[in-house]
Amino acid sequence: MNRVLLIEDFEDIRQWLAGLLRKAFGSVHITEAATVAQAHSELASQSFDLIVVDLNLPDGTGVDLLRRVKTQGLTAYCVVATAYDDDAHLLPALNAGADGYLLKDQAGDQLIRDLLGILNGSPPLSPPVARRIMQLARQQPSASLSVPLTAREEEVLTYVAKGLNRIEIAQVLGVSAHTIITHVRSIYSKLDISSRAEATVEAIRRGLIRT
């Protein structure tokens, strides 16, 4: 992680999060924004490896920004940092393409560990959020279960949910990274998902990984 866009409207919280990011990733270049408009301006002028965004912003929501990032095909890893752990905030964020979801009331050391999971291919999810995602995967019926995947697509989905990146999956399966990208796009399109967190939920629902 070399370039980070941090979007948070409260300056003291923004500085606290910036400190956690530096402890997690070392000498990273952090661009700060306090509004959706400022974030859009930064996204238009430069690329980022990681985007950390609050959900409630003065001129819009983090969900809207996530949708723009994903629909534009930007490659930045997107993590929500919020105080809200309820389904009304969690589910729209995941559906919009959040790759991780962190709660600000977690201890700083816990948040650093969660952020470091990105480097290991693990979705950064605060423990209460991870537990809720597992509950949703078990309890809520999903129309996507009726959508068939090929055996190879199930393999790829399993590895995505376990945290492997596309190059690592290609090495495990003995195929090219381009082939894996094609499979991932097909899986996401069939299941109508757009993030690793959602892929993990689908893998749990299909019994491909244990919780």
C-alpha positions in Angstrom: 0.0 0.0 0.0 1.8 3.1 -1.2 -1.0 5.7 -1.9 -4.0 6.0 0.4 -7.1 8.2 0.1 -8.6 8.8 3.5 -12.1 10.3 3.5 -13.4 11.5 6.9 -15.1 14.8 7.8 -14.0 15.1 11.4 -10.3 16.2 11.5 -9.4 14.6 14.8 -10.8 11.2 13.7 -9.1 11.7 10.3 -5.7 12.3 12.0 -6.3 9.3 14.2 -7.0 7.0 11.3 -4.0 8.4 9.4 -1.9 7.4 12.3 -3.2 3.9 12.3 -2.6 3.6 8.6 1.0 4.7 9.0 1.5 2.2 11.8 0.0 -0.6 9.6 1.7 0.2 6.3 4.7 2.4 7.2 5.7 5.2 4.9 2.5 5.6 2.9 1.4 8.7 1.1 -2.0 9.7 2.6 -4.2 12.1 0.7 -7.0 13.4 3.0 -10.5 14.5 2.0 -13.4 15.7 4.2 -16.2 15.5 1.6 -17.4 13.4 -1.3 -16.7 16.3 -3.7 -13.1 16.5 -2.5 -12.7 12.7 -2.8 -14.0 12.8 -6.4 -11.5 15.5 -7.2 -8.6 13.5 -5.9 -9.8 10.4 -7.7 -9.9 12.3 -10.9 -6.4 13.5 -10.6 -4.5 10.5 -9.2 -4.7 6.8 -8.5 -4.7 5.1 -5.1 -4.0 1.6 -3.8 -6.4 1.9 -0.8 -9.4 4.1 -0.1 -10.7 4.4 3.5 -14.1 6.1 3.6 -16.6 7.1 6.3 -20.2 6.5 5.5 -21.8 9.8 6.6 -20.2 12.8 4.9 -21.4 16.4 4.7 -22.3 16.3 1.0 -23.2 12.6 0.5 -22.5 9.1 1.6 -19.5 6.8 1.4 -21.8 4.3 -0.3 -22.2 6.6 -3.3 -18.5 7.0 -3.5 -18.0 3.2 -3.4 -20.4 2.8 -6.3 -18.5 5.3 -8.4 -15.2 3.7 -7.7 -16.5 0.2 -8.6 -18.4 1.3 -11.7 -15.4 3.2 -13.1 -13.3 0.1 -12.7 -10.8 1.7 -10.4 -8.5 -0.9 -8.8 -8.2 0.7 -5.3 -9.0 -1.6 -2.4 -12.0 0.0 -0.6 -12.5 -0.1 3.2 -15.3 1.5 5.1 -14.4 3.0 8.5 -17.6 3.9 10.5 -19.3 3.8 13.8 -22.3 1.9 12.4 -22.6 -1.9 12.7 -26.2 -2.3 11.8 -27.5 -4.0 8.7 -28.9 -0.7 7.3 -25.4 0.5 6.9 -23.4 -2.7 6.5 -25.4 -4.3 3.6 -25.6 -1.2 1.3 -21.8 -0.8 1.8 -21.1 -4.4 0.9 -23.5 -4.2 -2.1 -21.7 -1.1 -3.3 -18.4 -2.9 -3.4 -16.7 -2.4 0.0 -13.8 -4.8 0.3 -13.7 -4.3 4.1 -15.7 -2.8 6.9 -14.1 -1.5 10.1 -15.7 -0.1 13.2 -14.1 3.0 14.7 -14.9 1.9 18.3 -12.5 -1.0 18.0 -9.2 -0.7 19.8 -6.4 0.8 17.7 -4.3 -2.4 17.8 -7.3 -4.4 16.6 -7.8 -2.0 13.7 -4.1 -2.2 12.7 -4.3 -6.0 12.7 -7.4 -5.8 10.5 -5.7 -3.4 8.1 -2.6 -5.6 7.9 -4.9 -8.4 6.7 -5.0 -6.7 3.4 -1.4 -7.6 2.8 -2.2 -11.2 3.5 -5.2 -11.3 1.3 -7.7 -11.2 4.1 -10.7 -8.8 4.0 -10.3 -6.3 6.8 -13.5 -6.8 8.8 -13.9 -5.8 12.5 -14.8 -9.0 14.5 -18.4 -7.9 15.1 -18.9 -7.3 11.4 -17.3 -10.7 10.5 -19.7 -12.4 12.9 -22.7 -10.6 11.4 -21.7 -11.5 7.8 -21.5 -15.2 8.9 -24.9 -14.9 10.5 -26.3 -13.4 7.3 -24.8 -16.1 5.2 -26.4 -18.8 7.3 -29.8 -17.2 7.9 -30.8 -15.2 4.9 -32.0 -17.1 1.8 -30.2 -16.0 -1.4 -31.6 -16.1 -4.9 -28.0 -16.5 -6.1 -28.0 -20.1 -4.8 -30.1 -21.0 -7.8 -27.5 -19.6 -10.1 -25.2 -22.5 -11.3 -21.4 -22.0 -11.3 -19.0 -24.3 -13.1 -16.7 -26.5 -11.1 -13.8 -24.2 -11.9 -15.8 -21.1 -10.9 -16.5 -22.7 -7.6 -12.8 -23.3 -7.1 -12.0 -19.7 -7.9 -14.8 -18.4 -5.6 -13.4 -20.6 -2.8 -9.9 -19.1 -3.1 -11.3 -15.6 -3.4 -13.2 -16.1 -0.2 -10.1 -17.5 1.5 -8.2 -14.3 0.7 -6.0 -15.2 -2.2 -5.4 -12.6 -4.8 -5.8 -13.4 -8.5 -2.1 -14.0 -9.1 -2.0 -16.5 -6.2 -5.1 -18.3 -7.4 -3.5 -18.6 -10.9 -0.4 -20.1 -9.4 -2.5 -22.6 -7.3 -4.6 -23.7 -10.3 -1.8 -23.6 -12.8 -3.4 -21.1 -15.2 -2.7 -17.6 -16.2 -3.8 -14.5 -14.2 -5.8 -13.4 -17.2 -7.8 -16.6 -17.0 -8.6 -16.0 -13.3 -9.7 -12.5 -14.0 -12.1 -13.8 -16.6 -13.5 -16.4 -14.1 -13.8 -13.7 -11.4 -15.7 -11.4 -13.7 -18.0 -14.2 -14.7 -18.6 -15.2 -11.0 -19.3 -11.6 -9.9 -21.7 -11.1 -12.9 -23.6 -14.3 -12.3 -24.0 -13.7 -8.6 -24.5 -9.9 -8.9 -21.8 -9.1 -6.4 -18.9 -6.7 -6.6 -16.6 -7.3 -3.6 -14.5 -9.9 -1.8 -16.7 -9.5 1.2 -19.8 -10.4 -0.8 -17.9 -13.3 -2.4 -17.1 -14.6 1.0 -20.8 -14.6 1.9 -21.7 -16.5 -1.2 -19.0 -19.1 -0.6 -20.3 -19.7 2.9 -23.9 -20.0 1.6 -22.7 -22.5 -1.0 -20.9 -24.6 1.6 -17.5 -23.9 -0.1 -15.8 -22.7 3.1 -16.4 -23.3 6.7 -17.1 -20.5 9.2 
